[in-house]
């Protein structure tokens, strides 16, 4: 169980640490972000040294077959010490947060110092693995003290995390932060099952029964690693909810807008291939862009506007007048009316270009009066979407005949 779940926890811890390292400049002024990066970093190290290949390699290199145990426990205590720092910075006033952070870090340092001292007193043994070390040494008095100190500190830290997360979740007005904190609290609560199993086994060993059934050992690691997975996931939820979800929504929206502009763009491209800025790379409605979707969308808008400009010499005044009369009769007004007339003008201009017809005095596009109001690329996208919708709708009857 341990060697199955540890790689999953390691992967998530490394991913979270990498994600938190990206805004490096913010770490100078954001203590919570720095502490959270430390949580993921120490968590990743604890799982890395607990993997059997790393465990064995460290033992061979240092000539201490159990050094990985000390490294793992020390990293976990460092992680546990940093978790209250994150919460304190989130929910307490600055002065109180600094005092709480200082207390937590000093307590963590004291526990690590105690673990180092007790580790130095452990009897020398032969090669071990992460799965066999506790079972082999549980009857040793020094290891009982070592494990008791670790489990007590670990359980206290996780219990504080449960309480702190529930309080913080009630105080925050951010939905994604509250969800993440509840997941963290639930995960920390699950890890207390690991503490309960280990303390029960420890008390039994003190009384002379050092046996640990395999099923109980698997359950202990399921609680520890399963809870840790939830804690790591929960701390990432606010970042994912605030940044990733809106990003995905924006990507999907850009994809939809790209598809909506497709029919208008394709008709213009067939008539005027030169409007394409990069002829060798032109996504279509079937071959949609995956990367740089917004850039591809704006490029498509520029190409449509270039085509509109090229067709301007074929605009007949009678078309604009007749289209305006018809659409006003349908109740269209303002921007929607201008978009509908412009769509009809484009249909007529494309036909005139194909037939080689040019009016003596070309008309202006109906949407030209709205150009001063289009101050951003997003404004232009919205305007072209309206034109494209009317353009596609006007083409439907001719396709059915």
C-alpha atoms as one frame of an Amber mdcrd trajectory, in Angstrom:
protein
   0.000   0.000   0.000   2.766   2.407   0.946   4.721   1.951  -2.270   1.496
   2.283  -4.275   0.274   5.523  -2.710   3.632   7.218  -2.120   4.306   7.854
  -5.848   0.857   9.461  -6.206   1.502  11.751  -3.257   5.001  12.519  -4.559
   3.645  13.447  -7.994   1.009  15.769  -6.551   3.490  17.366  -4.138   6.002
  18.029  -6.926   3.251  19.456  -9.149   2.056  21.771  -6.387   5.589  22.878
  -5.545   6.318  23.627  -9.214   3.073  25.575  -9.540   3.806  27.650  -6.453
   7.337  28.447  -7.581   6.103  30.243 -10.704   5.224  33.572  -9.009   8.726
  33.778  -7.487   8.635  37.552  -6.963   5.491  37.303  -4.838   7.306  35.098
  -2.294   9.207  38.165  -1.054   6.035  39.835   0.192   3.669  36.870   0.655
   4.613  34.764   3.679   1.641  32.448   3.201   2.706  31.646  -0.353   6.274
  30.945   0.764   5.070  28.699   3.590   2.706  26.855   1.250   5.546  26.246
  -1.210   7.529  24.857   1.733   4.626  22.535   2.618   4.684  21.016  -0.860
   8.470  20.951  -1.051   9.012  19.148   2.269   6.101  16.833   1.513   7.702
  15.879  -1.794  11.038  15.217  -0.076   9.400  13.063   2.597   7.774  10.832
  -0.015  10.885  10.745  -2.181  13.135   9.398   0.583  10.410   6.938   1.608
  10.423   5.199  -1.759  12.271   1.925  -1.450  14.937   2.611  -4.133  15.769
   5.997  -2.548  15.696   4.496   0.947  18.192   1.787   0.007  20.426   4.153
  -1.966  20.652   6.644   0.914  21.542   3.819   3.270  24.349   2.632   1.020
  25.729   6.130   0.433  25.699   7.182   4.107  26.426   3.733   5.535  23.376
   4.244   7.775  20.603   1.905   6.720  17.854   3.899   8.434  18.941   7.484
   7.643  16.018   7.791   5.223  13.652   7.322   8.166  15.083  10.365   9.937
  15.023  12.404   6.728  11.415  11.429   6.067  10.220  12.167   9.595  12.095
  15.493   9.710  10.547  16.583   6.398   7.066  15.646   7.612   7.509  17.645
  10.828   8.768  20.610   8.786   5.665  20.307   6.621   3.410  20.077   9.678
   5.108  23.163  11.158   4.515  25.227   8.027   0.825  24.388   7.650  -0.241
  26.555  10.638   1.865  29.374   9.203  -0.236  29.310   6.036  -3.492  29.393
   7.967  -2.252  32.061  10.390  -1.322  34.369   7.507  -4.737  33.793   5.952
  -7.000  34.326   8.945  -5.096  36.293  11.630  -4.007  39.950  11.825  -0.341
  40.446  10.806   1.081  40.693  14.337  -0.855  37.667  15.582   0.071  35.742
  12.441   3.780  36.411  13.017   3.551  35.221  16.634   1.673  32.069  15.630
   4.147  31.367  12.827   7.119  31.818  15.149   5.603  29.462  17.730   4.826
  26.799  15.145   8.284  26.899  13.583  10.061  26.786  16.952   7.936  23.823
  18.033   8.758  22.049  14.788  12.476  22.711  15.211  12.356  21.335  18.782
  10.642  18.149  17.613  13.176  17.644  14.821  16.017  18.139  17.307  14.456
  15.492  19.550  14.114  13.090  16.624  17.779  13.577  15.698  18.858  12.866
  19.280  16.739   9.729  19.595  17.816   8.551  16.142  21.447   8.728  17.235
  20.587   6.334  20.081  18.908   3.746  17.865  20.793   0.422  17.653  22.663
  -0.218  14.413  20.889  -2.699  12.130  21.342  -4.234   8.738  19.590  -3.168
   5.544  15.898  -2.368   5.919  13.011  -1.208   3.767  10.242   1.324   4.494
   7.794  -1.555   4.888   9.859  -3.558   7.420  11.560  -0.941   9.582   8.722
  -0.200  12.009   7.746  -3.864  12.379  11.369  -4.813  13.093  12.071  -2.053
  15.641   8.722  -1.565  17.364   9.893  -3.625  20.343  12.979  -1.413  20.881
  12.528   1.129  23.671  14.425   3.955  21.950  12.403   3.512  18.774   9.209
   3.521  20.824  10.193   6.939  22.193  11.224   8.058  18.708   7.930   6.952
  17.148   5.912   8.307  20.085   7.442  11.772  19.698   6.853  11.760  15.961
   3.256  10.525  16.114   2.371  12.946  18.919   3.752  15.928  16.999   2.206
  14.737  13.736  -1.211  14.154  15.307  -1.168  17.497  17.135  -0.245  19.326
  13.946  -2.975  17.624  11.930  -5.572  18.218  14.648  -4.685  21.925  14.657
  -5.004  21.899  10.869  -8.512  20.427  11.069  -9.674  23.098  13.532  -7.900
  25.918  11.692  -9.344  24.948   8.308 -12.900  24.759   9.632 -12.551  28.194
  11.233 -10.963  29.716   8.145 -13.587  28.186   5.838 -16.357  29.843   7.871
 -14.631  33.230   7.866 -13.679  33.526   4.199 -16.044  34.927   1.627 -14.212
  33.230  -1.259 -16.091  30.131  -2.397 -13.067  28.329  -3.831 -10.947  29.062
  -0.756 -13.675  27.684   1.527 -13.985  24.526  -0.582 -10.243  23.981  -0.556
  -9.995  24.478   3.199 -12.767  21.963   3.838 -10.949  19.408   1.701  -7.721
  20.115   3.609  -9.542  19.709   6.918 -11.119  16.425   5.838  -7.733  15.128
   4.695  -6.064  16.113   7.950  -8.865  14.373   9.850  -8.249  11.201   7.837
  -4.534  11.233   8.710  -5.507  11.083  12.383  -6.559   7.518  11.642  -2.888
   6.777  10.901  -1.928   8.350  14.233  -4.529   6.307  16.101  -3.323   3.044
  14.543   0.333   3.835  15.228  -0.303   4.878  18.837  -2.373   1.744  19.437
   0.431  -0.412  18.062   2.953   1.536  20.127   1.017   1.005  23.368   0.686
  -2.690  22.552   4.446  -2.882  21.939   5.150  -1.246  25.293   3.077  -4.002
  26.894   5.109  -6.622  25.044   3.094  -7.252  21.863   5.067  -5.772  18.935
   3.178  -7.537  16.177   1.493  -5.420  13.477  -1.032  -7.319  11.303  -0.551
  -6.699   7.597  -4.140  -5.471   7.170  -3.660  -2.913   9.946  -0.407  -1.722
   8.363  -2.159  -1.235   5.013  -4.981   0.656   6.714  -2.497   2.939   8.474
  -0.825   3.918   5.218  -4.191   4.299   3.468  -5.174   6.855   6.113  -1.821
   8.655   6.004  -1.362   8.824   2.246  -5.057   9.204   1.425  -5.345  12.079
   3.884  -2.173  13.679   2.536  -3.538  13.498  -1.006  -6.635  15.360   0.164
  -4.560  17.971   2.016  -2.364  18.598  -1.024  -5.378  18.771  -3.307  -7.271
  21.080  -0.979  -4.466  23.618  -0.778  -4.400  23.708  -4.597  -8.160  24.114
  -5.019  -8.186  27.907  -4.460  -5.447  28.379  -7.074  -7.233  26.084  -9.513
 -10.615  27.654  -8.863  -9.433  31.245  -9.109  -7.042  30.849 -12.049  -7.570
  27.549 -13.901 -11.375  27.422 -14.072 -11.737  30.962 -15.490  -8.913  30.153
 -17.894 -10.694  27.026 -19.128 -13.937  28.947 -19.485 -12.139  31.647 -21.461
 -10.539  28.998 -23.684 -13.906  27.360 -24.371 -15.507  30.739 -25.052 -12.751
  31.637 -27.529 -13.210  28.257 -29.230 -16.945  28.885 -29.578 -16.377  32.383
 -30.947 -13.794  31.030 -33.390 -16.317  28.480 -34.658 -19.069  31.111 -34.935
 -16.867  33.288 -37.147 -15.945  30.262 -39.274 -18.666  30.424 -41.993 -18.073
  34.135 -42.662 -14.307  33.691 -42.695 -14.436  30.665 -45.003 -16.615  32.416
 -47.585 -14.268  35.402 -47.579 -11.198  33.173 -47.794 -12.550  31.309 -50.813
 -13.169  34.609 -52.575  -9.985  36.356 -51.365  -7.265  33.867 -50.260  -4.824
  36.737 -49.712  -6.570  37.814 -46.518  -4.972  34.886 -44.627  -1.979  36.168
 -42.673  -0.251  32.764 -42.455  -1.413  30.650 -45.420   0.553  27.601 -44.314
  -1.158  27.489 -40.918  -4.859  28.226 -41.036  -7.116  26.379 -38.592 -10.667
  25.813 -39.873 -13.932  24.940 -38.192 -12.869  21.284 -38.288  -9.222  21.834
 -37.353  -9.692  24.127 -34.365  -6.725  25.794 -32.670  -5.614  24.349 -29.328
  -2.786  26.695 -28.368  -2.930  30.493 -28.519  -6.680  30.353 -29.064  -7.193
  34.035 -28.301  -4.451  35.031 -30.711  -5.976  32.805 -33.419  -9.379  34.346
 -32.727  -8.083  37.914 -33.042  -6.174  36.968 -36.172  -9.379  35.621 -37.687
 -11.102  38.914 -36.852  -8.306  40.868 -38.557  -8.600  38.672 -41.650 -12.371
  39.192 -41.787 -11.912  42.951 -41.467  -9.312  42.831 -44.263 -11.817  40.978
 -46.434 -14.505  43.497 -45.535 -12.189  46.326 -46.573 -11.391  44.596 -49.895
 -15.112  44.190 -50.651 -15.896  47.846 -49.915 -15.608  48.822 -53.606 -18.497
  46.424 -54.429 -21.033  47.842 -51.973 -24.213  48.933 -53.757 -26.326  51.681
 -52.120 -29.551  49.930 -53.112 -28.577  46.841 -51.119 -28.048  48.847 -47.944
 -31.324  50.702 -48.388 -33.387  47.576 -49.074 -31.755  45.650 -46.243 -32.355
  48.466 -43.773 -36.023  48.689 -44.702 -36.506  44.931 -44.312 -34.724  44.584
 -40.977 -36.385  47.644 -39.467 -39.655  45.992 -40.353 -38.518  42.968 -38.347
 -37.945  45.183 -35.316 -34.158  45.392 -35.351 -32.577  48.529 -33.939 -29.183
  50.111 -33.233 -26.215  47.698 -33.199 -28.246  44.645 -34.152 -29.701  46.507
 -37.141 -26.216  47.623 -38.277 -24.909  44.052 -38.000 -27.807  42.604 -40.016
 -27.451  45.205 -42.786 -23.659  44.677 -42.898 -24.165  40.917 -43.257 -26.491
  41.493 -46.244 -23.978  43.922 -47.725 -21.246  41.301 -47.473 -23.381  38.688
 -49.236 -24.157  41.116 -52.044 -20.560  42.357 -52.296 -19.204  38.818 -52.577
 -21.659  38.129 -55.404 -20.763  41.426 -57.089 -17.055  40.639 -56.829 -17.640
  37.238 -58.409 -19.640  38.896 -61.208 -17.161  41.744 -61.648 -19.689  44.457
 -60.783 -18.767  47.754 -59.141 -21.117  50.656 -58.410 -20.065  54.114 -59.519
 -20.289  55.387 -55.938 -19.899  52.560 -53.388 -21.955  52.713 -50.215 -20.507
  52.590 -46.718 -20.897  49.600 -44.422 -23.754  49.981 -41.975 -21.505  49.004
 -39.081 -18.996  51.774 -39.878 -20.870  54.156 -37.571 -20.048  51.826 -34.688
 -16.286  51.654 -35.325 -15.435  54.575 -32.949 -17.014  52.564 -30.101 -14.791
  49.511 -30.752 -11.891  50.369 -28.468 -10.522  46.875 -27.708 -10.067  43.598
 -29.612 -12.851  42.136 -27.456 -15.225  44.860 -28.671 -14.379  44.007 -32.263
 -14.923  40.288 -31.632 -18.397  40.943 -30.217 -19.306  43.154 -33.198 -18.094
  40.602 -35.738 -19.937  37.798 -33.943 -23.201  39.652 -34.472 -22.391  40.209
 -38.139 -21.357  36.564 -38.552 -24.576  35.332 -36.925 -26.712  37.338 -39.372
 -24.443  36.352 -42.274 -24.855  32.653 -41.519 -28.605  32.984 -40.922 -29.059
  34.775 -44.254 -27.223  31.977 -46.035 -29.455  29.199 -44.648 -32.455  29.607
 -46.994 -30.228  29.484 -50.075 -28.684  26.248 -48.821 -32.077  24.582 -48.428
 -33.116  25.401 -52.036
